């Protein structure tokens, strides 16, 4: 199971819920989750925010799920 799918299931989210949280179409999200499509930097960022993790964790650069400390008033939001 991919990290992406694992995290989504841990949160109790469906792919439709991820579509609402990220703005990524459910069919595209499904392809990303199943490794049939790569996500863009911006999509990865939105997914990391929605799943409360880091982009590094999604990219398997770290095994730590916890996100980095975030700015209290970021310029960009989901």
PyMOL commands that place a pseudoatom at each C-alpha (Angstrom):
pseudoatom trace, name=CA, resn=UNK, resi=1, chain=A, elem=C, hetatm=0, pos=[0.000, 0.000, 0.000]
pseudoatom trace, name=CA, resn=UNK, resi=2, chain=A, elem=C, hetatm=0, pos=[1.355, 3.427, -0.883]
pseudoatom trace, name=CA, resn=UNK, resi=3, chain=A, elem=C, hetatm=0, pos=[2.051, 5.972, 1.819]
pseudoatom trace, name=CA, resn=UNK, resi=4, chain=A, elem=C, hetatm=0, pos=[-0.543, 8.201, 0.277]
pseudoatom trace, name=CA, resn=UNK, resi=5, chain=A, elem=C, hetatm=0, pos=[-3.271, 5.573, 0.512]
pseudoatom trace, name=CA, resn=UNK, resi=6, chain=A, elem=C, hetatm=0, pos=[-2.138, 4.535, 3.993]
pseudoatom trace, name=CA, resn=UNK, resi=7, chain=A, elem=C, hetatm=0, pos=[-2.335, 8.103, 5.315]
pseudoatom trace, name=CA, resn=UNK, resi=8, chain=A, elem=C, hetatm=0, pos=[-5.709, 8.710, 3.687]
pseudoatom trace, name=CA, resn=UNK, resi=9, chain=A, elem=C, hetatm=0, pos=[-7.143, 5.569, 5.274]
pseudoatom trace, name=CA, resn=UNK, resi=10, chain=A, elem=C, hetatm=0, pos=[-5.624, 6.454, 8.688]
pseudoatom trace, name=CA, resn=UNK, resi=11, chain=A, elem=C, hetatm=0, pos=[-7.501, 9.763, 8.528]
pseudoatom trace, name=CA, resn=UNK, resi=12, chain=A, elem=C, hetatm=0, pos=[-10.689, 7.964, 7.519]
pseudoatom trace, name=CA, resn=UNK, resi=13, chain=A, elem=C, hetatm=0, pos=[-10.911, 9.962, 4.292]
pseudoatom trace, name=CA, resn=UNK, resi=14, chain=A, elem=C, hetatm=0, pos=[-12.345, 8.738, 1.013]
pseudoatom trace, name=CA, resn=UNK, resi=15, chain=A, elem=C, hetatm=0, pos=[-10.930, 9.751, -2.344]
pseudoatom trace, name=CA, resn=UNK, resi=16, chain=A, elem=C, hetatm=0, pos=[-13.967, 12.014, -2.740]
pseudoatom trace, name=CA, resn=UNK, resi=17, chain=A, elem=C, hetatm=0, pos=[-13.076, 13.711, 0.567]
pseudoatom trace, name=CA, resn=UNK, resi=18, chain=A, elem=C, hetatm=0, pos=[-9.533, 14.210, -0.734]
pseudoatom trace, name=CA, resn=UNK, resi=19, chain=A, elem=C, hetatm=0, pos=[-10.989, 15.789, -3.863]
pseudoatom trace, name=CA, resn=UNK, resi=20, chain=A, elem=C, hetatm=0, pos=[-12.864, 18.281, -1.693]
pseudoatom trace, name=CA, resn=UNK, resi=21, chain=A, elem=C, hetatm=0, pos=[-9.808, 19.009, 0.457]
pseudoatom trace, name=CA, resn=UNK, resi=22, chain=A, elem=C, hetatm=0, pos=[-7.280, 19.351, -2.364]
pseudoatom trace, name=CA, resn=UNK, resi=23, chain=A, elem=C, hetatm=0, pos=[-9.218, 20.277, -5.488]
pseudoatom trace, name=CA, resn=UNK, resi=24, chain=A, elem=C, hetatm=0, pos=[-7.667, 17.294, -7.292]
pseudoatom trace, name=CA, resn=UNK, resi=25, chain=A, elem=C, hetatm=0, pos=[-10.261, 15.408, -9.326]
pseudoatom trace, name=CA, resn=UNK, resi=26, chain=A, elem=C, hetatm=0, pos=[-11.070, 12.030, -7.748]
pseudoatom trace, name=CA, resn=UNK, resi=27, chain=A, elem=C, hetatm=0, pos=[-10.077, 10.054, -10.849]
pseudoatom trace, name=CA, resn=UNK, resi=28, chain=A, elem=C, hetatm=0, pos=[-6.730, 11.883, -11.011]
pseudoatom trace, name=CA, resn=UNK, resi=29, chain=A, elem=C, hetatm=0, pos=[-6.242, 11.389, -7.276]
pseudoatom trace, name=CA, resn=UNK, resi=30, chain=A, elem=C, hetatm=0, pos=[-6.906, 7.662, -7.687]
pseudoatom trace, name=CA, resn=UNK, resi=31, chain=A, elem=C, hetatm=0, pos=[-4.257, 7.458, -10.423]
pseudoatom trace, name=CA, resn=UNK, resi=32, chain=A, elem=C, hetatm=0, pos=[-1.770, 9.306, -8.215]
pseudoatom trace, name=CA, resn=UNK, resi=33, chain=A, elem=C, hetatm=0, pos=[-2.516, 7.036, -5.270]
pseudoatom trace, name=CA, resn=UNK, resi=34, chain=A, elem=C, hetatm=0, pos=[-2.098, 3.899, -7.391]
pseudoatom trace, name=CA, resn=UNK, resi=35, chain=A, elem=C, hetatm=0, pos=[1.146, 5.066, -9.012]
pseudoatom trace, name=CA, resn=UNK, resi=36, chain=A, elem=C, hetatm=0, pos=[-0.342, 5.485, -12.481]
pseudoatom trace, name=CA, resn=UNK, resi=37, chain=A, elem=C, hetatm=0, pos=[0.245, 9.229, -12.493]
pseudoatom trace, name=CA, resn=UNK, resi=38, chain=A, elem=C, hetatm=0, pos=[2.709, 11.603, -10.850]
pseudoatom trace, name=CA, resn=UNK, resi=39, chain=A, elem=C, hetatm=0, pos=[1.553, 14.619, -8.934]
pseudoatom trace, name=CA, resn=UNK, resi=40, chain=A, elem=C, hetatm=0, pos=[2.780, 18.135, -9.452]
pseudoatom trace, name=CA, resn=UNK, resi=41, chain=A, elem=C, hetatm=0, pos=[4.605, 20.067, -6.768]
pseudoatom trace, name=CA, resn=UNK, resi=42, chain=A, elem=C, hetatm=0, pos=[1.423, 22.011, -6.003]
pseudoatom trace, name=CA, resn=UNK, resi=43, chain=A, elem=C, hetatm=0, pos=[-0.684, 18.841, -5.807]
pseudoatom trace, name=CA, resn=UNK, resi=44, chain=A, elem=C, hetatm=0, pos=[1.863, 17.266, -3.460]
pseudoatom trace, name=CA, resn=UNK, resi=45, chain=A, elem=C, hetatm=0, pos=[1.749, 20.372, -1.277]
pseudoatom trace, name=CA, resn=UNK, resi=46, chain=A, elem=C, hetatm=0, pos=[-2.057, 20.297, -1.100]
pseudoatom trace, name=CA, resn=UNK, resi=47, chain=A, elem=C, hetatm=0, pos=[-2.091, 16.582, -0.301]
pseudoatom trace, name=CA, resn=UNK, resi=48, chain=A, elem=C, hetatm=0, pos=[0.532, 17.008, 2.442]
pseudoatom trace, name=CA, resn=UNK, resi=49, chain=A, elem=C, hetatm=0, pos=[-1.523, 19.794, 4.020]
pseudoatom trace, name=CA, resn=UNK, resi=50, chain=A, elem=C, hetatm=0, pos=[-4.758, 17.791, 3.796]
pseudoatom trace, name=CA, resn=UNK, resi=51, chain=A, elem=C, hetatm=0, pos=[-3.149, 14.710, 5.361]
pseudoatom trace, name=CA, resn=UNK, resi=52, chain=A, elem=C, hetatm=0, pos=[-1.180, 16.707, 7.949]
pseudoatom trace, name=CA, resn=UNK, resi=53, chain=A, elem=C, hetatm=0, pos=[2.203, 15.381, 6.866]
pseudoatom trace, name=CA, resn=UNK, resi=54, chain=A, elem=C, hetatm=0, pos=[5.258, 16.635, 5.000]
pseudoatom trace, name=CA, resn=UNK, resi=55, chain=A, elem=C, hetatm=0, pos=[6.011, 16.507, 1.304]
pseudoatom trace, name=CA, resn=UNK, resi=56, chain=A, elem=C, hetatm=0, pos=[9.234, 14.696, 2.252]
pseudoatom trace, name=CA, resn=UNK, resi=57, chain=A, elem=C, hetatm=0, pos=[7.206, 11.901, 3.849]
pseudoatom trace, name=CA, resn=UNK, resi=58, chain=A, elem=C, hetatm=0, pos=[5.057, 11.552, 0.728]
pseudoatom trace, name=CA, resn=UNK, resi=59, chain=A, elem=C, hetatm=0, pos=[8.230, 11.415, -1.395]
pseudoatom trace, name=CA, resn=UNK, resi=60, chain=A, elem=C, hetatm=0, pos=[9.710, 8.776, 0.946]
pseudoatom trace, name=CA, resn=UNK, resi=61, chain=A, elem=C, hetatm=0, pos=[12.634, 11.024, 1.871]
pseudoatom trace, name=CA, resn=UNK, resi=62, chain=A, elem=C, hetatm=0, pos=[11.842, 10.557, 5.561]
pseudoatom trace, name=CA, resn=UNK, resi=63, chain=A, elem=C, hetatm=0, pos=[9.970, 8.040, 7.666]
pseudoatom trace, name=CA, resn=UNK, resi=64, chain=A, elem=C, hetatm=0, pos=[8.631, 10.708, 10.016]
pseudoatom trace, name=CA, resn=UNK, resi=65, chain=A, elem=C, hetatm=0, pos=[4.939, 11.378, 9.324]
pseudoatom trace, name=CA, resn=UNK, resi=66, chain=A, elem=C, hetatm=0, pos=[4.749, 14.505, 11.456]
pseudoatom trace, name=CA, resn=UNK, resi=67, chain=A, elem=C, hetatm=0, pos=[4.816, 17.693, 9.394]
pseudoatom trace, name=CA, resn=UNK, resi=68, chain=A, elem=C, hetatm=0, pos=[7.378, 20.389, 9.936]
pseudoatom trace, name=CA, resn=UNK, resi=69, chain=A, elem=C, hetatm=0, pos=[6.316, 23.338, 12.082]
pseudoatom trace, name=CA, resn=UNK, resi=70, chain=A, elem=C, hetatm=0, pos=[4.153, 25.550, 9.893]
pseudoatom trace, name=CA, resn=UNK, resi=71, chain=A, elem=C, hetatm=0, pos=[3.841, 29.301, 9.706]
pseudoatom trace, name=CA, resn=UNK, resi=72, chain=A, elem=C, hetatm=0, pos=[0.951, 30.627, 11.738]
pseudoatom trace, name=CA, resn=UNK, resi=73, chain=A, elem=C, hetatm=0, pos=[-0.250, 32.821, 8.873]
pseudoatom trace, name=CA, resn=UNK, resi=74, chain=A, elem=C, hetatm=0, pos=[0.848, 31.251, 5.585]
pseudoatom trace, name=CA, resn=UNK, resi=75, chain=A, elem=C, hetatm=0, pos=[0.443, 33.212, 2.365]
pseudoatom trace, name=CA, resn=UNK, resi=76, chain=A, elem=C, hetatm=0, pos=[-1.024, 30.201, 0.573]
pseudoatom trace, name=CA, resn=UNK, resi=77, chain=A, elem=C, hetatm=0, pos=[-3.745, 27.902, 1.798]
pseudoatom trace, name=CA, resn=UNK, resi=78, chain=A, elem=C, hetatm=0, pos=[-5.520, 24.926, 0.320]
for i in range(1, 78): cmd.bond("trace and resi %d" % i, "trace and resi %d" % (i + 1))
show_as sticks, trace
zoom trace
